[in-house]
């Protein structure tokens, strides 16, 4: 059970999680908690930070109980500021992730990766996407996403959410077809249609055989798949309805 399913190694994932979680903490402590989040409509910065803290607590439940916890701490303690609730969960999860060999078995919600490494990757991308949200809410400038992490996030969005989560939800597309993706030196195909959704990493020539092809810088493709940037931030060739279907299906999978 030593292979890594992502495109970056587990050490990089753990290091990046710590960096991204601290960046989010910095925004939480410095910006107005009532700031609206333009990339996550309906949320304030305070609500976003509380959500991430609750996701850290959920991950801790999975890791410690060996299954999906029936209950976990979703809210701050009485009188506890949301930023402090987040900080406590962040520190606890960082410690838990660091003490386990990432290739050892752990309970997860993805049968393809029942390891502690799954949680390093999942919590990194949970944090990174919402760090971008938080910086947009705070108006601190254009958020930066490292290319290697963005490419890995594309892989996770396609293989975990599009290829697995939609199937468990019983959701599929109305049109049959394939969408190829090229970014960061990697390529993928996502296939959807009535009763099927799947995605896999592939060679560039294989991706070029798809009905639609999406290309762009890694950060743009990553944030587009997560619904954080407009469609104009990526380039699409071929059947635009199929690429739009992929985007819409991911909105259901990642909500």
Backbone torsions as a table, in degrees:
resi	resn	phi	psi	omega
1	UNK	NA	45.4	-173.0
2	UNK	-101.8	-11.6	-174.7
3	UNK	-76.6	148.0	178.2
4	UNK	-101.5	129.0	-175.6
5	UNK	-81.5	-16.9	-179.1
6	UNK	-88.1	-165.7	-178.0
7	UNK	-108.3	-2.3	173.7
8	UNK	-128.3	159.3	-174.1
9	UNK	-80.6	165.5	-173.9
10	UNK	-65.3	-33.3	177.7
11	UNK	-63.0	-42.3	177.3
12	UNK	-63.9	-39.4	179.4
13	UNK	-61.4	-43.9	-178.6
14	UNK	-67.2	-44.0	178.1
15	UNK	-60.3	-45.8	-178.2
16	UNK	-66.5	-35.8	177.5
17	UNK	-59.1	-45.6	-179.2
18	UNK	-61.8	-42.0	-179.7
19	UNK	-65.4	-48.8	-177.0
20	UNK	-66.0	-39.8	180.0
21	UNK	-65.1	-36.0	177.4
22	UNK	-69.8	-39.7	177.4
23	UNK	-60.5	-41.8	177.7
24	UNK	-65.0	-39.7	177.5
25	UNK	-61.6	-40.6	-180.0
26	UNK	-60.5	-42.2	178.1
27	UNK	-66.1	-42.9	-178.1
28	UNK	-59.1	-34.3	-177.2
29	UNK	-87.0	-17.2	-172.5
30	UNK	-108.5	-25.8	-175.3
31	UNK	-99.2	164.3	178.8
32	UNK	-66.4	127.5	-179.6
33	UNK	-64.3	-20.4	-179.1
34	UNK	-89.7	3.2	-179.6
35	UNK	-61.9	129.9	175.6
36	UNK	-69.4	151.4	-178.8
37	UNK	-103.8	102.7	-174.3
38	UNK	-63.8	-29.2	-179.8
39	UNK	-89.0	-1.7	174.1
40	UNK	-139.3	73.0	-173.7
41	UNK	-53.8	138.0	179.7
42	UNK	98.5	-13.2	179.2
43	UNK	-104.5	145.9	164.5
44	UNK	-95.3	167.5	177.7
45	UNK	-58.1	-40.9	179.5
46	UNK	-60.0	-43.5	-179.7
47	UNK	-66.8	-37.4	178.2
48	UNK	-64.5	-46.4	-179.0
49	UNK	-63.8	-39.9	177.4
50	UNK	-64.0	-40.3	177.9
51	UNK	-58.3	-46.8	-178.4
52	UNK	-64.6	-42.5	176.8
53	UNK	-59.3	-38.5	179.0
54	UNK	-69.4	-32.9	176.3
55	UNK	-68.1	-34.3	174.3
56	UNK	-63.8	-42.0	178.4
57	UNK	-65.6	-36.9	176.7
58	UNK	-63.3	-44.8	178.3
59	UNK	-61.1	-40.7	177.8
60	UNK	-61.8	-37.6	177.1
61	UNK	-62.2	-46.3	176.7
62	UNK	-56.9	-46.9	-174.7
63	UNK	-68.4	-37.0	-174.5
64	UNK	-89.3	-31.7	-178.4
65	UNK	-94.8	-13.8	179.9
66	UNK	74.0	20.3	179.3
67	UNK	-167.3	172.6	175.3
68	UNK	-66.9	123.1	-176.8
69	UNK	-70.6	141.8	177.2
70	UNK	-70.5	-31.1	179.5
71	UNK	-141.2	147.4	173.1
72	UNK	-153.6	168.0	-176.0
73	UNK	-76.4	107.1	-179.5
74	UNK	-94.9	-21.9	-172.0
75	UNK	-125.1	155.9	173.2
76	UNK	-62.3	158.7	173.1
77	UNK	-67.5	158.3	179.2
78	UNK	-53.4	125.5	179.2
79	UNK	82.3	-4.7	-178.6
80	UNK	-85.0	124.7	176.0
81	UNK	-61.3	147.8	-179.1
82	UNK	-59.1	-39.6	-179.9
83	UNK	-61.3	-36.6	178.1
84	UNK	-71.8	-39.3	174.7
85	UNK	-57.1	-44.9	178.5
86	UNK	-63.5	-46.6	-178.1
87	UNK	-58.5	-43.2	-178.5
88	UNK	-64.1	-44.4	179.3
89	UNK	-66.3	-40.2	179.3
90	UNK	-60.0	-47.9	-177.9
91	UNK	-65.8	-39.2	-179.7
92	UNK	-66.4	-43.3	-179.0
93	UNK	-69.9	-41.3	178.7
94	UNK	-58.4	-41.7	178.6
95	UNK	-65.7	-42.8	-179.3
96	UNK	-63.9	-44.2	-179.6
97	UNK	-65.0	-34.8	-173.7
98	UNK	-76.6	-21.4	-175.2
99	UNK	-89.2	-5.6	-178.3
100	UNK	-109.8	137.0	170.9
101	UNK	-62.2	125.8	-174.1
102	UNK	-63.9	-17.9	-178.3
103	UNK	-92.0	-2.8	178.8
104	UNK	-78.5	156.6	-173.4
105	UNK	-68.6	141.5	175.1
106	UNK	-150.2	154.5	175.5
107	UNK	-71.4	131.4	176.9
108	UNK	-142.3	176.0	176.4
109	UNK	-102.9	18.1	176.5
110	UNK	-128.3	108.3	-178.2
111	UNK	-58.1	-26.0	-179.6
112	UNK	-70.0	-18.3	-178.2
113	UNK	-143.5	77.3	178.3
114	UNK	-88.2	61.4	-176.8
115	UNK	-134.5	166.2	174.0
116	UNK	-63.9	-27.8	178.6
117	UNK	-61.7	-30.3	176.2
118	UNK	-54.9	-44.0	-175.6
119	UNK	-73.5	-31.0	173.4
120	UNK	-59.6	-46.8	-176.9
121	UNK	-70.2	-46.6	-176.9
122	UNK	-63.0	-43.0	-178.7
123	UNK	-73.1	-30.8	173.2
124	UNK	-60.1	-51.0	-175.5
125	UNK	-72.7	-30.8	171.9
126	UNK	-57.9	-43.0	-177.7
127	UNK	-73.4	-43.8	-175.0
128	UNK	-63.2	-47.6	179.9
129	UNK	-60.4	-42.3	-178.0
130	UNK	-78.8	-23.3	170.7
131	UNK	-63.8	-41.1	175.3
132	UNK	-60.7	-44.1	177.1
133	UNK	-57.8	-46.5	-175.9
134	UNK	-64.4	-41.8	179.8
135	UNK	-67.5	-34.2	174.0
136	UNK	-64.6	-39.5	178.5
137	UNK	-65.9	-37.9	-177.4
138	UNK	-80.5	-14.7	-179.1
139	UNK	66.5	39.1	-176.3
140	UNK	-88.5	8.7	-179.1
141	UNK	110.9	-179.8	-177.8
142	UNK	-69.1	116.2	-179.3
143	UNK	-63.1	138.7	179.1
144	UNK	-100.2	141.0	176.7
145	UNK	-128.3	118.8	179.5
146	UNK	-56.7	141.2	-175.6
147	UNK	-58.9	-42.6	-176.0
148	UNK	-66.9	-37.9	178.7
149	UNK	-71.3	-36.8	178.3
150	UNK	-63.6	-44.4	178.8
151	UNK	-62.2	-39.7	176.9
152	UNK	-65.8	-35.3	177.4
153	UNK	-68.0	-33.5	173.1
154	UNK	-61.9	-44.9	179.2
155	UNK	-59.9	-44.6	-179.3
156	UNK	-66.3	-43.7	-179.5
157	UNK	-59.3	-41.1	-176.8
158	UNK	-78.1	-48.9	-173.4
159	UNK	-79.7	-37.6	-177.8
160	UNK	-86.1	-51.6	-174.4
161	UNK	-83.0	-50.2	179.7
162	UNK	-72.1	-47.4	-173.7
163	UNK	-79.0	-25.4	-177.3
164	UNK	-117.1	-52.4	-172.5
165	UNK	-61.0	-42.5	-179.9
166	UNK	-61.5	-38.3	179.0
167	UNK	-63.1	-43.6	179.8
168	UNK	-67.5	-25.5	177.8
169	UNK	-82.5	-12.0	-176.9
170	UNK	72.7	28.0	-177.8
171	UNK	-110.3	136.2	176.9
172	UNK	-145.9	173.8	-177.0
173	UNK	-81.7	167.6	177.0
174	UNK	-96.7	-19.8	178.4
175	UNK	-115.1	136.6	177.7
176	UNK	-86.0	137.5	177.4
177	UNK	165.4	175.0	-177.2
178	UNK	-123.3	149.3	175.6
179	UNK	-126.5	124.7	176.5
180	UNK	-95.2	149.3	179.2
181	UNK	-129.7	137.1	173.6
182	UNK	-129.6	123.7	171.8
183	UNK	-168.5	148.9	174.6
184	UNK	57.4	27.4	-179.8
185	UNK	80.1	10.6	179.7
186	UNK	-127.3	158.9	179.7
187	UNK	-138.1	151.4	-179.4
188	UNK	-143.5	161.8	167.2
189	UNK	-127.6	133.9	171.8
190	UNK	-114.0	128.2	-179.5
191	UNK	-120.1	132.4	179.8
192	UNK	-138.1	160.3	177.2
193	UNK	170.5	175.6	178.9
194	UNK	-53.5	116.8	176.8
195	UNK	85.0	3.6	179.6
196	UNK	-147.2	138.2	167.6
197	UNK	-144.7	125.4	177.5
198	UNK	-153.2	157.2	179.0
199	UNK	-151.4	149.0	-179.7
200	UNK	-153.9	154.0	173.9
201	UNK	-76.4	144.3	-174.8
202	UNK	-150.4	-178.4	176.8
203	UNK	-79.9	156.0	177.0
204	UNK	-56.0	-42.8	178.5
205	UNK	-61.9	-35.8	178.2
206	UNK	-66.1	-43.2	179.2
207	UNK	-62.2	-31.7	-179.1
208	UNK	-69.8	-12.0	178.4
209	UNK	-85.3	-4.4	-176.1
210	UNK	-69.0	161.7	180.0
211	UNK	-70.6	-28.4	175.4
212	UNK	-137.6	150.3	-178.9
213	UNK	-132.2	127.7	179.2
214	UNK	-110.6	129.2	178.4
215	UNK	-135.5	161.8	177.0
216	UNK	159.9	172.0	174.1
217	UNK	-57.5	148.9	-176.7
218	UNK	-52.3	-44.6	-178.2
219	UNK	-63.4	-38.2	-179.4
220	UNK	-66.7	-45.4	-179.4
221	UNK	-64.9	-43.1	179.0
222	UNK	-58.6	-53.5	-176.8
223	UNK	-70.3	-27.5	174.6
224	UNK	-67.5	-43.4	178.8
225	UNK	-61.6	-30.8	178.2
226	UNK	-90.5	6.1	175.8
227	UNK	73.0	24.7	-176.5
228	UNK	-99.8	-12.0	177.7
229	UNK	-134.1	156.2	-179.6
230	UNK	-70.6	163.4	-177.0
231	UNK	-61.8	-23.0	-179.8
232	UNK	-68.6	-10.5	179.7
233	UNK	-82.1	-8.6	174.1
234	UNK	-124.3	164.6	178.4
235	UNK	-111.3	129.6	-179.6
236	UNK	-121.4	129.3	172.5
237	UNK	-112.4	153.9	175.8
238	UNK	87.6	-141.5	-173.3
239	UNK	-77.9	100.1	-177.0
240	UNK	-67.6	-27.2	178.8
241	UNK	-66.4	-33.6	179.2
242	UNK	-71.3	-40.0	177.4
243	UNK	-66.5	-36.8	177.0
244	UNK	-65.8	-36.1	177.4
245	UNK	-64.3	-42.2	177.7
246	UNK	-59.3	-46.2	178.9
247	UNK	-60.3	-45.4	-177.8
248	UNK	-66.4	-38.4	177.6
249	UNK	-64.8	-37.0	178.0
250	UNK	-68.6	-29.3	175.9
251	UNK	-62.1	-37.1	177.9
252	UNK	-72.3	-38.3	-175.7
253	UNK	-71.5	-31.7	-172.7
254	UNK	-103.3	3.4	-177.0
255	UNK	-71.1	NA	NA
